[in-house]
Amino acid sequence: MAGVIHTTARRSARARLLTRLRDRSPGLSGGLLGGALAAGLGLAAFAVLVMLLWISSPYPDSGPNGALHTAAALWLLAHGAELVRTDTLSGVPAPMGLPPLLLLTLPVWLLHRAARDATDGGVEGDAPLVPGRTAWSGVVLGYLAVAAPAAVYAGGGGLRPSW
């Protein structure tokens, strides 16, 4: 031990910072990722369903772009947005505002799962729980980060949100 200098045995400030960052709970970033993932999975599920129906249709009216616009509009309908169908036979726009309740189950389940995962401290039992406000803020902001571009994209299709 005579050849060891005490200053070389200390950990650097960078190593201590990395250890502290590695050991902390994800908090807001976990909520953001969970909310964005929940919204993305819900939107993808609607897109897959609409694309399958579009592919199997014998007379598709529009291309895949129209089908994706319809998927985004149905996703918004599942969240309670009122839609207006502009392509009617009479030329008068027709509102569509009553969503089937089954459309609502997937987004609600995905949001519940994202919120539950955001409040968990981690896999280990000794990890601290994330505060409820932090988890809620992260999930909502992550969900809105996907919902806002989807709403803008749905505005250019045959079914448009009426706001």
N, C-alpha and C positions, 0 to 999 in steps of 0.2 A: 504494500500500500504506500510505500514511501515515494514511488515514482508517479503517483496519480495527483494531479492538480485538481482542486475542488471546482474550478471554473469549467473544466472540460466535462465534468460529470453532470452539469445542469442541462436541462432541456432548453432548446431555443424558444423564443416567443412564438415563432411560426409553428413549431410542433405542438405547443400548448394550445394555440388557436385552432389548429386542425383537430386536435383531440376534443376540444370543447364543441366545435361544430359537428363533429361526428356523433357525439353523445346526446345532443339536444333533440327534442321532438320536432317533427316536421312542421307542425303548426299551420301557418297560413299557406305555405307552399304546398303542403299535402292537400289542403282543402281546395286550393286552386286547381291542382291537377285532378283531384277527384271530381270536382264540378264540371270541368271541361271534358273529362272522360265520360261522365254520365250523359252529358248533352250530346257528345259525339256518338256514343253508342246508340242512344235513342234515335238520333237523326239517321245514323247508318242503318238501323233496323227498318225504319220507314223507307229509306232509299232502296234497300234490297227488295222489300216487298213490292214497291211500285215498279222497280226495274224488272222484276220477274213477271209482273202482270203486263208490263209494256212489251216484253219479249214474246210472251205467249199470246198476245193479242193478234188476231188475224188482220186487223186494219188499224194500225197505229196512226193517229192523226199527226203527231209531231215526233221529232227525233228524241234522242236520249236527253237532250237539254230540257225539253218540255216535261219529260218524266221526272227529272230531278227537281224542276220547279214545283211540280205537283207534290213530290215527296216532302219538300221543305214546307209547302203550304199545309199539308196534312199534319206535319209535326207541330206547326203553329196552332192548327185547329185542335190538336190534342191538348194544348196548353190553354185553350179557352179563347183564342183569337177568333173574331168573326171574319169569314172570308167572303169575297164577292167574286162570283163567276162572271167574267166579262164576255165570254163566247157563248151566247145563247141564240136560239133560233129567231127570237123576236128582236134581238139587238139591245134589249133593256137588261142591264146588269142584274143578276139575281143573287141575293145574299144567302150565305150558308153559315149558320152560326150555332147549330146544335150538334156538338160532337158526340159520336158514340162513346159511351163510358169505357169501353174496352180499350180505346186509343189512349186513355189517360193512365192506364195501369202501368205500362212500361216506363214512362218518364217518372212517375211517382216512385216506383220501385227502385229505379236507378238513382234518383235523388236521395232516397232513404239510405240506400247502401253507401253512397258517397259520403253522406253526413255521418253515418256510423263509423266508417273507416277513418274519417278525418278526426273524430274525437278520441279514437283509440290511441294510446300512447305508443304502441309498437307491439312487436311479437313477444318481447320479454314482459314478464309481469311487474318488473320494478320500474318500468318507464313511466314518467308522469303523464297524466291525462292532459289533453289540449283543452284550453278554456272554450266554453260553448260559443261565445261571441267570435272568437278567432276562427273556429271551425265553420260557423255559419257564414261569416264574411267570405272566407275562402271558397266555400262551395258555391255561394251565390255569384261571386265575381267570376269564378271559373265557368259557371253555367252561362252567365251573360256574355262571356267572351266568345262563346260558340253561338248563342241565340241571336245576337245582334247581326252578325254577318248572314246567318240563315234567314232572318227576317228581311234583310235588304235583298238577298237573292230571290226570295219568294215573291217579292214585289214585282218582278218582271214576267211572271207566268200568267196562265189563264185563270188560275185561282189566286187572287191577291188579298192580302190582309186589308181590312177596311179601317184604317186609322188616319 
